[in-house]
Amino acid sequence: MVRGKNFKFKARQLYYQLKERVLIARGDVTLEGKDFYFKAFSLTYDLKLKVLYCLGVWGKVKNYYISAERVVLFPEGEILIYNAQITTCPTKEALLCILRAKVDRKYLFSYSNTLKVFNQRLLYSPLLLIPVGKRRSGLLPSTLGSNTFNEIIFIQPLYLVLSKDKDLTLTYDFRNRQGEGFGLEFRKALEGKRSLKIYLESHYERRRGEWLRGKTDIPKSRYYLKVIGDFGKFNLKVESSSDPFLLEDYALKRSLTSKPYLETYLNFTKEGGDYLFYFKYYSPRDTLNTTKSFSLSPEALLYLKPRRLYRFLYFDLETLYSRVENYNRRFILDPSLFYRYKNFFFKLKGLGRIYENRGFITYLLNAQYLLSSSLGKLSLLLIPRYSFSPKDYLKEKFDRYDEVNKKNEISLLGLINYKSLSLFLEGGYNFLGGYFLPSDNYFLEKKLLPLKLFTLFKFKGFNLSDELYYDFNLKATVKHSLRLSYKGKGEEIVLLNSFARDHLGKILTNQVSLKINKSLGKFLLSTQLTRDLLNEQYLYKSFLLGYKSNCFMVGISLKEEYRWNLNRNVRELLLYLEVFNLRKFKLRFKRS
């Protein structure tokens, strides 16, 4: 065995040429270093230059398996590789055939590259830069495809490591009809779990196309900006766009194409042992209507936590100042006095409101008693409750602070648990003869309140939940949301149904959605369907077929989404190709 500064090698035969100061190794040659392990047909070590020359090599460098005609190792740690095949996969399903490559501590830089998958030539590139360590800069997987508006879509991200706590991703987006786009994502880790993220996307449209049908005031240069900051007590989010349709026209994720509004907010929270202070500036903007802004800002809340006055008697206080768009300035003062003893609970809550020059003071009384029983695996909890409030002030409700209604009602809450089944129900009787329907918020002048029934069932991977409102006066289900799912080994099935009808019996919503994910070895199959049963229209259809091994991932995605503003379906075909699982090199950043 021969040891060097950063390596060691051994062989069955060793020859030393005194004049040339060269050591030659033959027969079962093995060469090891910190980041590599080779077996070779022969090895030559130049003692003057400290350079190793290897012939007939196979082994591993960093994360990559290689077989090469010749490998040269320099004392600075650089490695030259000639006429080689490189892969991250021991089974060699995907191979990168190269003419020459240079490996240092961070990258593999190769010339004249041919990618083979299952021994079939797919791609050729004269130059490649591939990271060989953890969290290295380099090209991330490309996306190639087309949609209804573009025959060619090509998206290529470039990942740059700036430091241990900062990174930057630059993205080039080419669409042959819509034009070119550029994206920027900057991330910086701060102390603890705090962080700052900035995302900017810009597009320049060469021409006006069908995707703009029915849309007005759309500029040729379009952008979307998002800033998210987590600074401990402070939390910040800013979203802005050149127009309300940019995400719908360019985003490839459905969660973005159907994003209902952009958000801008600043939150500050400070909590002590007996108080909580909260400040919020919040201004969302409807993405489908640039003139509509349902702003509630600024808002300042001071909450004095419950404190005991005498034995089982407690007191708390909530104060709030805010500016509501419809009512201008608003000041709220809500003191509460409550009594809790064993299963009995009584609460008297003061409700003070001032809206500019208008104001009122009233109160809300709640009294309830807990009855519980259990028999084996069956448990029952009943809560009879009485509520009373003498005034009904605002017809228009902006948030929970405005939900001040005249009340005189008794209600019953029940919770039943049996093995894997849980049922929660709520119903009651309103002596005032009126309530707001949960489906369309219509005020129905009836005394018997709707029944709210929540069902949860779990059994061997199955999960069933349903939130249902049944109105006895209308003798109909006015609203329900059903979710049925199954999750097993390598598979997931989710069925959703949303339904609502108004006080006249007209169906407002009736949609069903089916989602299936299935893994078959290295293959992944995913499909999703969303159908509007009311209009007999598919709103969304998608199909994804992927194959993932240790060294590459390839997938094809087909999507079709109905756009109401265009009154047509938009189709999309995308091909994803990831060689050597390069995405794993983009790890979570950490504070330096």
N, C-alpha and C positions, 0 to 999 in steps of 0.2 A: 504493500500500500504506500502511496505517495501523498503527502499532505502539502497543500499550499495555503496561502493566506485566507482565501475564501472558498476553497474547494478541497476535495480529496478524490483520488481515483485508485483503482486496483485492477490487476489483470493477471492472467496465468503466466505471461512472459513479459519481461521488461528488458529493454536494450538502451544502453547509454553510449552516445557518440561524443567522446571526450573533446575532439577538436571543435566540433560545431556546437557543443554544449546543448545537445538535444536528447530528450528522453522519449523513447518509443515504447508504446504498450500495445500488446496484441493478445487475443484470446479472452473471451468473456470480460471485455472491458466495461467497467461501470464508473461513472463520474457523478459526483454529488456536490451540490452547493446549497446555499440557503433557499434559493428560489427555483432550483432545477434538479432533475435527476435524469441521467442519460445512460443508455447502453449503446455501445459502438463496436464496429468491426475492428477499428484501430484508432489509436490516439497518439498524437505527437505533441510534446511539451517543450517549447523553446524557453530555456532557462534564462537567456539574456533578455528577451522581450517580455517574458512572463505571459506568453500567449499559448492557448491550447487549440490544436487543430484536430477535429474528429471526423472520421469517415464512416458512412453507413450507420446513421444515428437514429434511434427511436427512444422516446421517453416523454418527459413533461417539463414545461417551462411555465412557472406561475400557475395559471388556471388552464393552460392549453396542453393538449397531447400533440406531439409532432413526430413525423418520420421524415428524415432529410438525407440528401446525398452527402452534405458537408455542413459542419457547424464550427464556427470560430468563436472562442471566448477570450475577451480582453480583460486586463487586470482592473480596469475601471468598472467592470460589471456589465459592459455591453456585450451582446451576443449577435453574431451574424449567422443567418440561416440561408442555405442555398438549395434550390430544387426540392421543395418540401411540401408536405401536406399537413395542415393544422386544423385542429378541431377541439371543442370542449367535451365532446361526446366519446366515451370509451368504445362504444359500438360503431363509431364512424359513420353514422347515418348522414351527417353533413360534413363535407370536407372543403377547406379552402386550399386550393393548389396555387403555390406561389413560386416565382422565379428566384426572388431574393427578399430577405426580411432582416430588419434590424430591431433588436429588443433591448430596451433599457429598463430602468426601474419602474417606469410608468406606462410605456406604450410599446406596441408592436407595429412598426411601420413597414409595410410590404409593397413590393412592386409586381406588376403583371399578375393579377389575381383572377382565378376562376373558381366560382362557387359550384360545388356539386352536391346535390341532395339525392340520396339513394343511387349514387353513381351517375346521375344525369346532370349535364351541364345546364345551369340556370342563368347565371350572371357573370359578367366580366367587368373588372375595374382595373385601370392601370395603377392606381394608388389607393391604399387603405391605411387608416390610422385607427388602431383598436386598443382599448385600455387593457392592461394586463394585471392591474392590482385593484384594490377596493376603492370605490368612489373616484374614478378618473374621468377627465374630460374626454369627450368623443361623440361620435354620431349615435343617436338613438334610433330605434327601428323606424323605417319609412312606412308611409301609407300611400297606396296607389289605388285609384278607383275612378268612378264616374257617377253622375246623377242626372236627374231630369234636365238640368240646366247646363251641365258641362260634360263633354265627352272624356275629358282628362282632368283628374284631380291628383296632385302630387304634393305630399306634405313631408318635410324633412326637418326634424329637430336636431339641434346641436347643443350638447350639454357641456358646460364649462365650470370647473371647480375653481372658485376664487380664493378660498381659504377653508379652514375646518368648519367655520360657522357661516359661510356664504357660498352660494352657487347661482348660476345664471343659465337659463335655457333659451336659446334663440331658435325660432321656427320660421322656415320659409314655406309659404302656402301658394301653390300655383294652380289656377283654374283657367282653362283655355278660353272660356267665355266671360266669366265674372271678373277675371283679372288676377293680379298678384296681391299677396298679403304677407305681413311679417308679424311675428309674435315675440314677446319678451316676457319671461317669468323670472323674477329675482326673489331669492329667499335669504333671510338672515336670521340666525338663531341668536337670541338674547339670553340673559341670565335665567336660570331655571327653565321653565317651559314657555317662556315668552318668545315671541317671534314677530317678524315683519315680512309680509309677502306683497309683491307688486306684480300685477299681470296687465300687460298692454297688448292689444291686438289691433292691427290696422289693415285696411284693404283699400286698394285703388281700383275702381271699376273702369275698364276701358270703354265699355258700351252699356247701354240701357237694355235690359232683357226682360223676359217674361216673368222672372222672379219678382219684379217690381210692380206687377199689375195690381191696380187698386191701391197703391201706396203713393203718397204725395210728399214733396219736400225732402226727397232722399238725396244727399250729396254724393258726388263721385268718390270723394275721399271719406272713408267711414272708419270709425274706431270704437273700441270697447275698452274701458279701464276699470280695474278692480284693485283696491288696496285694502289689506286686512292686517291690523296690528293688534297684538296681544301684549299689553304692557303691565300686566298684573291688575292693579286697581282700574286702569284705563283699558277700554276695548274700543277699537275703531274699525269701521268698514265704510268704504266709499266705492260706489259703482256709478259709472257714467258711460253714456254712449252717444254717438253722433246722431242716431235715429233709433226709434223703438223696434226696428225690424232686423237689426244687424245680426243678432244671435240666431234668429229664425232662418236667415238666409245663409249663414256660414258655419254655424256650429254643427259638429257631427254627433254630439250626444243629445239624446232626446230631452234630458233634464234641462238643457240649455235652450234648445229650440222652442220649448214650451214654457220658458221661464216667465212667470206672470208679471213681475215687477222688479225694478232695480232698487237697491237699498243704500241709504246713507245714514249712518248713525255713529254717535259717540256716547259711550257709557262710562260712568265713574261710580264705583261702589266702595264704600267704607263701612266696615262693621265693627262694632264694639260689643262688650259683654251685654249691654242692655239697650242697644239701639242699632239701627241700620239706616244709612244714608245712601240714596241712589239718585244719580242725575243722568238724564238721557236726552240726547238730541236725535230725533228720528224723522226721516223724510223719504219715504218710498215713492217711486214714480212708476206708474202703470206703463208697461212696455208697449201696450197697444194704443195708448192715448197720451201723447206728450203734454197735453194741457191738464191732465188730471193728476193731482197730487193730494193724497189723503194724509196730510201732515199732522203730526202730533208732536210739537217741539216748541221750546224745550220743556222738559218735565223734571221736576225735583220732588223727591219723596223722602220724608223722614218718618221712620217707624220706631216707636218706643215699645220694646218687647214686653210681653206680659209680666206683671209684677204682682205679688200677693199683697192684698190689703188687709185681709183678715181671714184666717183659717182657709176656707175653701172659696174665698172671694178674690177675683183677680181683675186687673185693669190693664188695658193697652190703648195706644193712640196711633192713628195713622193720619198724616197730613200730606197733602199733595198740591203742588202748583204746576199748572201747565197752560199751554196755549192750544186750544182746539180750533181747527179751521173754521168750523161752522159757528162756534160760540165765542170766538176770540179768547180772552183770558178766563181761566177757571181756577177757583180755589176750593179745596175740599178738606173738611175736617171731620174725621170719623173716630170718635172715642168709643170704646167698648167696655162694658162691665159684664163679667160672666162668672157663673157659679157652677162648680163641678164637684159632685159628691157621689162616689161610687158609680152607679149606672145612670144617674140623672144629670142633665146638662141644661143650663139656662143662660141665655145671652141677650143682653139689651145693647143694641148698637145705635149710636147717634149718627145721623146723616145730615151733614151741613154742606150746602152747595152755594157758591156765588159765581154767576156767569155775568161778567160786566156789571150792569146795574140791576140784574135780576138775581134773586137768591131765595132759598127756602131752607127750613130746618124741619126735620121729621125724625122718626126713629123706626127701627125694625126689631121685633121681638121674636126670638126663637126658643122653643123649649122641646126637648126630646128625651126619650128614655130607651135604654138598651136592654133588649131581651135576648138571651142567648141560651142555646141548648145543644147538646151533642149526644149521639147514640151510635157508638162504633165509628164507622167511617163517614157518618152523616153528621153535619153540623149546620145549625140554623141560627141566624142573627136577624132580629127584627128591630126596627127603630121607628116607632110612632112619633110624629113631629107636628107641632103647631107653630105657624108663622103669622105675624100680624104687622102691618104697616099702614098708617092712616092716609097717606098721600100718594098720588100718582102725578109726577111732575113732567118729565120729558117723554114725548112720544118717539123722538128719534134717539136711538141709542148708538153712541160712538164706541164706547168700550165698557168694561165691567163697572167702572165708576158711575156710569150713567144709568145703570140698570136699577133704577129706584121706582118700583111699581107699588101701587096700592095693593095690600095683601090682607087676606083673611082666609086661610086655608089650613086644612089638615092633610097630612100625607103619610105614607107608609113606605119605608125603605126595607128591603129584604135581601139577605145574602145567604144562598144555599150552596154548600159544598158537599159533594159525594164522590169519593175516589178521584177520578180525573175530570169531573164535571163541576163547573162553577156557574151559578146563576145569580145575577143581580137584577132586581126589579124595583121600580119606583112608580107610584101612582098616588092620586089624591083627589080632594074635593075642594073647590074654590067657592066660598060663600058669596063672593062678589060677582060671580057669574061671568068670568071672562079670562082668557089666556091667549098667549101668542103661539101660533102653530109653529113647530120646529122646522117645517119644510120651507115655507114661504113667508114666515113671520107675520102672517095675517092674524088680526085680533078676532078671535071667535068668542061670541057671547054665549058661552056655555059654562056649566059648573063642574062637570066631571072632567078631570084632567087626563091627558093622554098617559098611556102606560109605556114606560121606558124599560126595555128588557135587554140586558147584556148577557150573552152566553159565551162561555169559554170552555173548550173541551180539548184535552191533550191525551193522546194514547199512542204509544209505540211509533213515534215519528209524525203522527197526524196532529194537526192543530186546527181547530175550528173556532172562529169567533164571529159574533154577529151583534151589532147594535141596532135595535129595532124600536120604532115608535108606533104604537097602535092607538088610534083615536076612536074612543067608544061612540062619540057623537057622530062622526062621519062613517063609522063602521068600516074602517079601512086602515091599512098600514100606510102611513104618510111618509115614512122615511126608514131606510135600513141600509146597513153597510156590512156585507158578508165577506169573510176571508177564510178560505179553506186551503190548507197547505200540507204537503208531505215532504219530509226530508229524510232520506236514507243514505246509504253509502254510495257516493258518486252520483246522486240524483236529487232533484228538487222540483216539486210541482206546486204552483200557486194559482188559485182561482179566486178572482175578486168580482164582486157585484155591488154596484151602487144604484140606489133607487130612491126617488122622491116624487111625491104628488102634492098639488096645492089644495086649497080648501074647497075648490070646485070639482075636485076629482081628476083634474088634468095632470097627466104625467109630465113632470119637469125633467127628470133624469132617469135613464135606465141604461147603464153600461155594464158590460162584462169583459173581463180581462183574464187571459190565460198565459202563464209563463212556465216554461219547462227547461230545465238544465239537466243534461245527462252526460256522464263521463263513461266512455267505453275504452278502458286502457289508456292509451295516450291520445285518444280522440275526444273532443268536446263538441257536443251538440246543444244548441240553445235556440229557442224560438219563443216569440211573444206575439200575442194577438189581442187587440182591443177593439171591441165592436160596440157601436151605439145602436142598441135595439130599438130606440125610439125613431131614429131616422133611417134604420136599416143601412148603416154605413160603417165600414171598417175605418177606424181612426188611425190605427197603427198596426203594421205587420213587420216582423223581423225574423231573420233566420241566420244563424251563425254556425259554421262548421270549422273547427280548428284541430290542429295536430301539434302536440308539444312533446319534444323529447329533451334529453339533457343538453343538446347542443343547438336546437333551433325550434322556432315556432312559426307556423304558417296558418293563416285563417282567411276565410272568405265570408263577407257579411253582406246580406241583402236586406234592404229596408224599404218600406213604403209608408208614408205618413200623409194623412189628409190635412190640407191647409184650408181653413175656413175662409180666410181673406182672399185666397186665390181660387177657391171653389174647385179644387182639383187635387189629385194625388201627386206627391213628389217622391220619386224613386231614387235609390242610392245603392251603388255597388262598390264595395271597398275590399282591397286585398291587403292583408297585414303580413309582413315578413320580418322575422327577428332571428338573426343568425348569432349563434354562440351566447344567447340569452344576455345580450348587452345591457338590458334594462336593470339587471341586478347590480350593475356598477353604480347606479344612481341611488345611493342609500340616503337615509335620513341625515341631515346635517346636524352638527353639534357645536355648542359654544366652545370657542378656543380656550 
